[in-house]
Amino acid sequence: MGIQINLMTEKEFEFENTKKISAYPDYKFYTIKKDDEVIGGFNMLVMDNLAHKGSPSAIFDGLVLTSLLSEQETEILMDFALKRSREAGCYKLVIASETTALINLDAIKFQQHGFCFVFNLDNPPVPLTAKSFFDNSNNGVTIVEATAAHIPAILSLYAQPDMDDGDILSTQNANRLYNKIEQYPNYKLYIAKFNEKTVGTFALLIKDNLNEGKLSCIVEDVVVSPDSQGRGIGKIMMNYAISQAKHLSCDKLTLSSNVKRSTAHSFYRALGFEQRGISFLVKAEQQLEETLHRIGYATSS
């Protein structure tokens, strides 16, 4: 009979932070049923961003199961997640951290976007008491929260070849999306400044969870200007993100990185991140059908 996936209602939450969760524009929890019995659940967050021409990311996380899913059941679950991502206009679907240990990745027939990296804040690989993790100024580089006035500089950073390669939002559309981002409970854009010049940026979202009210942190769109690379600015930005997540008592910090950015992957590992997840490209329906047909994966009509 397979599995059935149902949207969890607020009455089913029965947690104190239900109101906080409902404040996110698109953050939903689901139950997984088999033979009319609940065998698990998961959550999906659609995260808006100014990069990738405003296409959001979908974060699939918090998967709990009473037993491992079969290959067919994994396909049903991932097809559902991809459909939700496509409906929300997302460009990628991130399968975060522990979730990948509970499903059969070989059953996923989608095109890989990149890898997911996790910094475990409950059991950090490096001490978090060092000054460098909590000092927002280092070697003349200062990390500050971005405002609407910084949007043109941020878009300029996104335009570089290894990011969006010139295909960026207009300033007007970016301002509209920035206003939406400001409505999230705890989602901020940051910039790195050196000699009054914006030399880097990243986005930081704190995510409420149902699991005993624990928080988790998501970092997106980490980029440093080409003429400022090699000066440790990326490390300063990530140390700042880690310190913010630690200050807010998050249990982990998660990010995804395009499979082509091997240098960035080495950088994240050197900071103490572990590769524990994967992300997939989300394509329009016609593109998806063509891709699946090309790799010999039958789709239902």
Backbone torsions as a table, in degrees:
resi	resn	phi	psi	omega
1	MET	NA	-25.0	-179.7
2	GLY	83.8	-166.7	-179.1
3	ILE	-112.1	157.0	175.3
4	GLN	-120.5	140.1	-179.0
5	ILE	-115.6	124.8	-176.1
6	ASN	-127.0	142.5	176.3
7	LEU	-68.4	130.1	178.6
8	MET	-79.2	134.1	179.0
9	THR	-86.6	162.4	180.0
10	GLU	-61.9	-31.1	179.3
11	LYS	-65.6	-28.0	179.9
12	GLU	-79.0	-17.1	-177.7
13	PHE	-65.5	-58.6	-179.5
14	GLU	55.2	41.2	176.7
15	PHE	-127.3	151.9	-175.9
16	GLU	-64.7	-29.2	-174.6
17	ASN	-92.8	22.1	178.9
18	THR	-59.2	-41.1	-178.9
19	LYS	-64.2	-38.6	178.1
20	LYS	-63.1	-43.5	-178.6
21	ILE	-64.0	-39.6	-179.1
22	SER	-70.0	-11.9	179.8
23	ALA	-77.9	-17.4	176.6
24	TYR	-73.2	140.1	-177.4
25	PRO	-57.9	-37.4	-178.4
26	ASP	-150.0	83.8	-179.0
27	TYR	-136.9	111.2	-172.0
28	LYS	-128.4	151.5	178.0
29	PHE	-117.1	144.1	-174.8
30	TYR	-132.3	150.8	171.3
31	THR	-105.9	150.5	175.9
32	ILE	-112.9	122.7	-178.8
33	LYS	-115.9	147.7	174.6
34	LYS	-142.3	125.3	-176.4
35	ASP	54.5	42.3	177.3
36	ASP	65.9	12.8	176.2
37	GLU	-114.8	140.1	177.5
38	VAL	-73.9	120.8	179.8
39	ILE	-112.1	-2.1	179.5
40	GLY	173.3	-172.5	179.1
41	GLY	-167.0	170.6	179.9
42	PHE	-162.6	172.3	175.6
43	ASN	-130.0	156.6	175.6
44	MET	-135.6	126.8	177.5
45	LEU	-114.9	128.6	171.9
46	VAL	-95.8	118.5	-173.2
47	MET	-110.3	111.6	177.3
48	ASP	-68.8	152.8	174.3
49	ASN	-156.1	161.5	-178.9
50	LEU	-85.5	-18.0	179.1
51	ALA	-80.2	174.9	176.6
52	HIS	54.4	37.9	178.7
53	LYS	55.2	35.3	175.3
54	GLY	82.7	5.3	178.4
55	SER	-75.6	126.1	-177.3
56	PRO	-76.2	170.9	174.0
57	SER	-107.6	149.1	172.9
58	ALA	-109.5	127.9	-179.0
59	ILE	-110.2	114.7	177.6
60	PHE	-99.1	119.4	-171.4
61	ASP	-152.3	175.6	173.3
62	GLY	65.9	26.5	-178.4
63	LEU	-70.9	126.9	173.1
64	VAL	-126.3	138.1	-177.1
65	LEU	-140.9	147.8	174.6
66	THR	-81.6	-19.3	176.8
67	SER	-159.1	158.8	-179.8
68	LEU	-63.9	145.5	178.0
69	LEU	-81.1	149.4	174.3
70	SER	-74.0	171.6	178.7
71	GLU	-60.4	-42.8	179.9
72	GLN	-65.4	-40.6	-179.9
73	GLU	-68.7	-35.7	175.2
74	THR	-62.4	-42.0	178.3
75	GLU	-60.4	-42.7	179.4
76	ILE	-62.4	-44.9	-178.7
77	LEU	-64.2	-46.0	-178.2
78	MET	-71.4	-34.7	174.9
79	ASP	-60.9	-40.0	178.3
80	PHE	-64.1	-46.5	-178.8
81	ALA	-62.7	-40.7	-179.9
82	LEU	-67.9	-39.4	179.0
83	LYS	-62.4	-44.1	178.0
84	ARG	-61.2	-41.0	-179.8
85	SER	-64.2	-42.3	-178.8
86	ARG	-66.5	-42.0	179.2
87	GLU	-61.0	-31.9	-179.4
88	ALA	-86.1	-0.1	179.1
89	GLY	75.6	22.8	-178.0
90	CYS	-74.1	153.2	176.8
91	TYR	-99.3	-17.1	177.3
92	LYS	-148.3	155.0	176.2
93	LEU	-119.3	118.2	-178.3
94	VAL	-98.9	121.2	174.9
95	ILE	-96.6	103.5	-165.3
96	ALA	-86.3	140.8	168.1
97	SER	32.7	-115.4	-170.8
98	GLU	-60.3	-22.7	-177.9
99	THR	-56.2	-37.6	-175.5
100	THR	-67.8	-20.6	178.9
101	ALA	-77.4	-12.8	-174.6
102	LEU	-104.7	-2.0	-179.1
103	ILE	-129.4	161.1	-179.3
104	ASN	-88.2	98.0	-177.1
105	LEU	-63.3	-26.0	178.9
106	ASP	-65.3	-18.9	-178.6
107	ALA	-85.3	-6.7	-178.3
108	ILE	-89.9	120.8	-174.0
109	LYS	-104.4	23.3	-176.5
110	PHE	-93.9	161.0	-179.6
111	GLN	-77.7	128.5	-177.7
112	GLN	-70.1	137.2	174.0
113	HIS	-94.8	-47.0	-176.4
114	GLY	-173.5	-156.4	-178.4
115	PHE	-119.2	155.4	177.5
116	CYS	-106.0	133.0	179.2
117	PHE	-119.2	139.6	-175.2
118	VAL	-128.0	132.8	171.9
119	PHE	-106.5	115.8	-176.6
120	ASN	-81.2	107.8	-177.2
121	LEU	-82.4	-21.1	175.9
122	ASP	-74.3	-29.4	178.9
123	ASN	-139.2	69.3	-172.6
124	PRO	-64.4	144.1	178.9
125	PRO	-73.7	-17.1	177.5
126	VAL	-134.3	151.4	179.4
127	PRO	-60.7	139.9	-179.5
128	LEU	-104.2	19.4	179.8
129	THR	-97.8	-8.9	-179.1
130	ALA	-63.5	145.9	-176.9
131	LYS	-58.6	-34.1	-175.6
132	SER	-62.0	-24.0	-179.6
133	PHE	-80.7	-20.4	-173.3
134	PHE	-121.2	2.2	178.4
135	ASP	-98.4	121.7	-176.0
136	ASN	-87.1	12.4	174.9
137	SER	-135.4	129.8	-176.2
138	ASN	-151.3	121.6	179.3
139	ASN	54.1	36.6	178.8
140	GLY	84.0	-4.0	178.6
141	VAL	-93.0	129.3	-179.8
142	THR	-120.8	136.0	177.1
143	ILE	-100.4	123.7	179.2
144	VAL	-132.5	154.2	176.6
145	GLU	-70.2	131.6	-178.2
146	ALA	-74.7	151.4	173.2
147	THR	-121.7	178.2	179.4
148	ALA	-60.0	-28.4	-179.6
149	ALA	-66.5	-21.5	-178.7
150	HIS	-89.3	-4.5	-174.3
151	ILE	-58.1	-45.3	178.6
152	PRO	-57.3	-40.7	179.2
153	ALA	-67.0	-38.8	178.4
154	ILE	-65.0	-43.9	178.6
155	LEU	-62.0	-36.3	177.9
156	SER	-63.0	-38.2	177.1
157	LEU	-66.4	-40.2	179.1
158	TYR	-65.2	-24.6	-173.0
159	ALA	-74.0	-11.8	-176.2
160	GLN	-66.9	156.4	-170.3
161	PRO	-55.5	-38.1	-176.7
162	ASP	-85.3	7.4	175.4
163	MET	-115.6	-97.5	-178.0
164	ASP	-105.3	-1.7	172.9
165	ASP	50.7	48.2	175.1
166	GLY	86.0	-13.8	-177.3
167	ASP	-91.2	80.5	-173.0
168	ILE	-120.2	167.9	176.1
169	LEU	-68.0	154.8	167.9
170	SER	-71.7	156.6	179.4
171	THR	-59.7	-37.0	-179.7
172	GLN	-63.9	-47.6	179.5
173	ASN	-68.2	-34.8	177.8
174	ALA	-64.6	-38.2	177.8
175	ASN	-64.3	-39.6	177.5
176	ARG	-61.9	-44.7	-178.9
177	LEU	-69.4	-34.5	177.1
178	TYR	-61.8	-38.9	177.4
179	ASN	-61.9	-35.8	177.3
180	LYS	-69.4	-42.7	179.9
181	ILE	-59.6	-35.4	-179.9
182	GLU	-65.1	-16.9	-179.4
183	GLN	-83.6	-12.6	177.1
184	TYR	-64.8	152.0	179.9
185	PRO	-59.1	-41.3	-179.0
186	ASN	-155.2	80.1	-178.3
187	TYR	-138.8	118.7	-175.6
188	LYS	-133.4	149.2	170.3
189	LEU	-101.2	140.2	179.2
190	TYR	-124.0	154.2	174.3
191	ILE	-128.5	152.4	172.3
192	ALA	-103.6	130.4	-178.3
193	LYS	-117.8	139.6	175.5
194	PHE	-141.0	123.6	-175.9
195	ASN	52.7	43.3	178.2
196	GLU	66.9	9.5	178.9
197	LYS	-108.0	138.4	176.9
198	THR	-77.8	115.6	-174.0
199	VAL	-115.8	-2.8	179.4
200	GLY	-167.9	164.5	178.6
201	THR	-156.6	157.3	171.9
202	PHE	-158.8	159.5	177.7
203	ALA	-111.5	143.4	-176.8
204	LEU	-135.3	119.2	179.5
205	LEU	-119.9	131.2	175.1
206	ILE	-99.8	125.7	-172.8
207	LYS	-111.8	122.2	172.9
208	ASP	-73.1	147.9	179.2
209	ASN	-130.3	164.4	176.2
210	LEU	-82.7	-19.5	-175.8
211	ASN	-71.4	90.6	177.8
212	GLU	54.5	27.3	177.2
213	GLY	71.4	13.3	-178.9
214	LYS	-69.5	150.3	177.8
215	LEU	-104.5	150.6	170.8
216	SER	-132.1	161.6	-172.2
217	CYS	-123.9	138.8	179.1
218	ILE	-122.4	128.3	176.0
219	VAL	-109.1	134.4	179.5
220	GLU	-136.3	160.2	168.0
221	ASP	55.2	50.8	177.1
222	VAL	-82.1	120.6	-178.3
223	VAL	-150.6	142.5	177.5
224	VAL	-122.5	141.8	-179.9
225	SER	-60.9	143.3	-176.5
226	PRO	-54.9	-40.1	-176.6
227	ASP	-79.8	-0.1	178.6
228	SER	-116.0	2.5	-179.7
229	GLN	-72.6	150.0	-178.6
230	GLY	87.8	4.0	-179.5
231	ARG	-105.2	7.4	178.7
232	GLY	83.6	11.1	-177.3
233	ILE	-68.1	-39.9	177.5
234	GLY	-59.9	-41.3	178.7
235	LYS	-64.9	-41.3	178.9
236	ILE	-62.1	-42.6	179.5
237	MET	-64.4	-44.0	-177.9
238	MET	-69.8	-37.6	175.5
239	ASN	-60.5	-38.6	178.3
240	TYR	-65.4	-43.3	178.9
241	ALA	-61.3	-43.2	179.0
242	ILE	-62.7	-42.2	-179.1
243	SER	-65.2	-37.6	178.2
244	GLN	-66.2	-43.3	179.1
245	ALA	-63.1	-41.8	178.5
246	LYS	-65.2	-42.3	-179.8
247	HIS	-59.9	-33.9	-179.1
248	LEU	-91.6	8.6	176.9
249	SER	63.5	35.9	174.5
250	CYS	-72.1	151.4	179.3
251	ASP	-88.7	-21.5	179.8
252	LYS	-158.5	159.7	174.7
253	LEU	-123.7	125.2	-173.7
254	THR	-121.1	142.0	172.1
255	LEU	-146.3	158.6	174.1
256	SER	-122.3	149.2	-176.0
257	SER	-138.7	137.4	-178.3
258	ASN	-55.1	141.0	-175.7
259	VAL	-58.6	-24.1	-178.4
260	LYS	-78.1	-15.5	-173.5
261	ARG	-91.4	63.6	-175.8
262	SER	-62.3	-34.8	178.5
263	THR	-63.9	-40.9	177.9
264	ALA	-64.5	-37.4	-180.0
265	HIS	-62.2	-43.5	177.8
266	SER	-63.1	-37.3	178.3
267	PHE	-62.5	-45.9	-179.2
268	TYR	-65.9	-40.1	178.3
269	ARG	-62.9	-39.8	-179.8
270	ALA	-63.9	-26.9	178.4
271	LEU	-81.4	-10.1	-179.9
272	GLY	109.1	5.0	175.6
273	PHE	-75.2	146.8	175.5
274	GLU	-111.8	139.5	177.1
275	GLN	-77.5	107.1	-174.6
276	ARG	-143.9	60.9	178.5
277	GLY	162.8	-179.6	-175.4
278	ILE	-153.0	156.9	176.2
279	SER	-130.9	152.2	-176.9
280	PHE	-126.1	149.1	175.2
281	LEU	-73.1	141.1	175.0
282	VAL	-105.7	120.1	-177.3
283	LYS	-112.0	158.9	173.6
284	ALA	-62.2	159.0	-174.1
285	GLU	-53.4	-46.0	-178.3
286	GLN	-65.7	-41.8	177.9
287	GLN	-62.0	-40.5	-179.5
288	LEU	-63.9	-45.4	179.5
289	GLU	-60.2	-41.7	-179.5
290	GLU	-65.1	-41.2	-179.9
291	THR	-65.3	-46.6	-178.8
292	LEU	-64.6	-37.2	177.7
293	HIS	-64.9	-38.7	-178.1
294	ARG	-66.0	-34.8	-179.5
295	ILE	-93.6	5.4	174.2
296	GLY	80.7	25.5	179.0
297	TYR	-101.4	117.4	-175.7
298	ALA	-72.1	138.8	175.9
299	THR	-117.4	152.0	179.7
300	SER	-79.4	147.0	-179.1
301	SER	-88.8	NA	NA
